[in-house]
Every structure is written in C-alpha cells, then in structure tokens.
Amino acid sequence: MIKKREVTLHRYSSKRSIGYDLPTHQLEFTRLPIEIIEKDANDPLKHFIIIKARGEDAGFFELDESEDRKKYSNNPKALLLRGFSVNPKYQGRGIATGSIYALPEFMEMEFPDFDQVVLGVNARNIPAQRLYQKAGFEDTGRRIMRSKGEQLVMSLYTNKAK
C-alpha cells in the first residue's frame, strides 16, 4: 500500500509520455490519457495533471477551466476534474485516494485563483463515487445527463475556502 504522502501531483510536460491501457469496464467511464491529451493539447484552459507514486507516473487527470465547468458549478472559481484514471499496474494501492487528498494543496500552489474542484461521476460507477466521498468530495445534488448516463455532480473545496 502506498502512503498518502508518497502520492504527488505534477503538471504534465509535453516532453514526456503517459501511456497505459485501461480495462474495458473502466473505459465505459473515462478515456485514456493519450486520447485526452491529443484532443485538448492546444487548449490553454485544459491542464493535464500527472499522478506520481514514489516518483513513478501512476495516473492522470485533467483540470478544465473552460465554459464546460459552468454546467457543474455556479462558482466562477471552480475547476472541472475530468478523465481521472490510475494505471492498472498501480490500482488497489491507495494511489487514487492519495491523489485526491493531495488535490487541495496542489490547487493552492498551482491554481491559486480557484477554490473548488467539481466533477461528474456516472451514477453507475459506485467505486468512483466511494473514492471521491472518502477523499472529501460531496454530492451537490445536481445531476447532468451525458451520453453514457446520468452524472452525479460532486464538489471539493480547497482548504482556503468554503
């Protein structure tokens, strides 16, 4: 098991590659990091984040400050978390939880103008809902219909706000 303090977040650099496949049942709810990077690489409002565990690339997500976030929150200081995944060879070691626990401090350092992270989690993706709740996200009660079903909107405020 990886300790929470051994999980860190870093901005993605185009000089590196983050490539891994996910099981089919996980691809129902997220996309591969390479697909997200290829789609959004030229959008300055999309920020790619690497999850590291003991110095190794272990996962990925995107923080989105585009207009899409307004569907999830009325807070102009909210960022939308998308495309969260952990490399299968690192799954089950506490890395996903550790990365969410690291998020508020990372936000304060890298995105000081923002005080909230919001996300949509598929209503059928119970393991992801549990992960986010365990790490401090709260169900806002807001629901959004997407192509793969109903999304529960969840929110996490950084330490400096609420």
URTA-V572160 format. One record per residue. N is the residue number from 1. RES is the residue in one small letter. SS is DSSP state (H for helix, E for strand, L for the rest). OMEGA is omega in radians with two decimals (none if undefined). D_LAST is the distance of its C-alpha to the last C-alpha in whole Angstrom. Layout:
<<N & RES & SS & OMEGA & D_LAST> <N & RES & SS & OMEGA & D_LAST>>
//
This chain:
<<1 & m & L & 3.12 & 31> <2 & i & L & 3.09 & 29> <3 & k & L & -3.10 & 27> <4 & k & H & -3.08 & 23> <5 & r & H & 3.12 & 24> <6 & e & H & 3.11 & 27> <7 & v & E & -3.13 & 25> <8 & t & E & 3.14 & 24> <9 & l & E & -3.10 & 22> <10 & h & E & 3.03 & 24> <11 & r & E & 3.12 & 25> <12 & y & L & 3.04 & 28> <13 & s & L & -3.11 & 31> <14 & s & L & 3.13 & 34> <15 & k & L & -3.11 & 37> <16 & r & L & 3.08 & 36> <17 & s & L & 3.05 & 36> <18 & i & L & -3.06 & 34> <19 & g & L & 3.01 & 36> <20 & y & L & 3.07 & 36> <21 & d & L & 3.09 & 37> <22 & l & L & 3.06 & 35> <23 & p & L & -3.10 & 37> <24 & t & H & -3.10 & 37> <25 & h & H & 3.07 & 35> <26 & q & H & 3.12 & 32> <27 & l & H & 3.05 & 33> <28 & e & L & -3.03 & 33> <29 & f & L & -3.11 & 29> <30 & t & L & 3.08 & 28> <31 & r & L & 3.08 & 31> <32 & l & L & 3.11 & 32> <33 & p & H & -3.10 & 31> <34 & i & H & 3.10 & 34> <35 & e & H & 3.14 & 34> <36 & i & H & -3.14 & 30> <37 & i & H & 3.14 & 31> <38 & e & H & -3.11 & 34> <39 & k & H & -2.95 & 33> <40 & d & H & -3.02 & 30> <41 & a & L & -3.08 & 31> <42 & n & L & -3.14 & 32> <43 & d & L & -3.10 & 29> <44 & p & L & 3.13 & 27> <45 & l & L & 3.12 & 24> <46 & k & E & -3.06 & 24> <47 & h & E & -3.11 & 23> <48 & f & E & -3.07 & 25> <49 & i & E & 3.10 & 24> <50 & i & E & 3.03 & 26> <51 & i & E & 3.11 & 25> <52 & k & E & 3.05 & 28> <53 & a & E & -3.08 & 29> <54 & r & L & 3.06 & 31> <55 & g & L & -3.13 & 32> <56 & e & E & 3.08 & 33> <57 & d & E & -3.05 & 31> <58 & a & E & -3.11 & 30> <59 & g & E & -2.98 & 28> <60 & f & E & 2.87 & 26> <61 & f & E & -3.14 & 23> <62 & e & E & 2.96 & 23> <63 & l & E & -2.96 & 19> <64 & d & E & 3.07 & 20> <65 & e & L & 3.11 & 19> <66 & s & L & -3.14 & 22> <67 & e & H & 3.14 & 22> <68 & d & H & -3.07 & 22> <69 & r & H & -3.13 & 18> <70 & k & H & 3.06 & 18> <71 & k & H & -3.03 & 20> <72 & y & L & -3.09 & 16> <73 & s & L & 3.03 & 14> <74 & n & L & -3.10 & 14> <75 & n & L & 3.12 & 11> <76 & p & L & 3.13 & 14> <77 & k & L & 3.12 & 11> <78 & a & E & 2.97 & 12> <79 & l & E & 3.14 & 15> <80 & l & E & 3.09 & 17> <81 & l & E & -3.11 & 18> <82 & r & E & 2.96 & 22> <83 & g & E & -3.10 & 25> <84 & f & E & 3.04 & 24> <85 & s & E & 3.05 & 27> <86 & v & E & 3.09 & 28> <87 & n & L & -3.10 & 32> <88 & p & H & -3.13 & 34> <89 & k & H & 3.11 & 36> <90 & y & H & -3.09 & 32> <91 & q & L & 3.11 & 31> <92 & g & L & -3.11 & 31> <93 & r & L & 3.13 & 30> <94 & g & L & -3.09 & 26> <95 & i & H & 3.12 & 26> <96 & a & H & 3.13 & 24> <97 & t & H & 3.13 & 21> <98 & g & H & -3.13 & 22> <99 & s & H & 3.10 & 21> <100 & i & H & 3.07 & 17> <101 & y & H & -3.14 & 17> <102 & a & H & -3.02 & 17> <103 & l & H & -3.12 & 15> <104 & p & H & 3.13 & 12> <105 & e & H & 3.09 & 15> <106 & f & H & 3.12 & 17> <107 & m & H & -3.13 & 14> <108 & e & H & -3.12 & 14> <109 & m & H & -3.01 & 17> <110 & e & H & -3.09 & 19> <111 & f & L & -3.02 & 16> <112 & p & L & 3.14 & 14> <113 & d & L & -3.11 & 14> <114 & f & L & -3.09 & 12> <115 & d & L & -3.11 & 8> <116 & q & E & 2.99 & 8> <117 & v & E & 3.09 & 12> <118 & v & E & 3.10 & 13> <119 & l & E & 3.00 & 17> <120 & g & E & 3.11 & 20> <121 & v & E & -3.10 & 22> <122 & n & E & -3.11 & 25> <123 & a & L & 3.13 & 25> <124 & r & L & -3.08 & 28> <125 & n & L & -3.08 & 27> <126 & i & H & 3.12 & 26> <127 & p & H & 3.13 & 26> <128 & a & H & 3.11 & 23> <129 & q & H & 3.13 & 21> <130 & r & H & 3.11 & 22> <131 & l & H & -3.09 & 21> <132 & y & H & 3.11 & 18> <133 & q & H & 3.13 & 17> <134 & k & H & -3.09 & 18> <135 & a & L & 3.02 & 16> <136 & g & L & 3.07 & 13> <137 & f & L & 3.10 & 12> <138 & e & E & 3.07 & 12> <139 & d & E & -3.10 & 15> <140 & t & E & -3.05 & 14> <141 & g & E & 3.11 & 17> <142 & r & E & 3.11 & 18> <143 & r & E & 3.13 & 21> <144 & i & E & 3.06 & 23> <145 & m & E & 3.09 & 27> <146 & r & E & -3.08 & 28> <147 & s & L & -3.11 & 31> <148 & k & L & 3.06 & 31> <149 & g & E & -3.10 & 30> <150 & e & E & 3.10 & 26> <151 & q & E & 2.98 & 23> <152 & l & E & 3.10 & 20> <153 & v & E & -3.14 & 17> <154 & m & E & -3.02 & 14> <155 & s & E & 3.05 & 11> <156 & l & E & 3.05 & 9> <157 & y & E & 3.05 & 6> <158 & t & L & -3.07 & 8> <159 & n & L & -3.04 & 8> <160 & k & L & -3.04 & 7> <161 & a & L & 2.93 & 4> <162 & k & L & none & 0>>
//
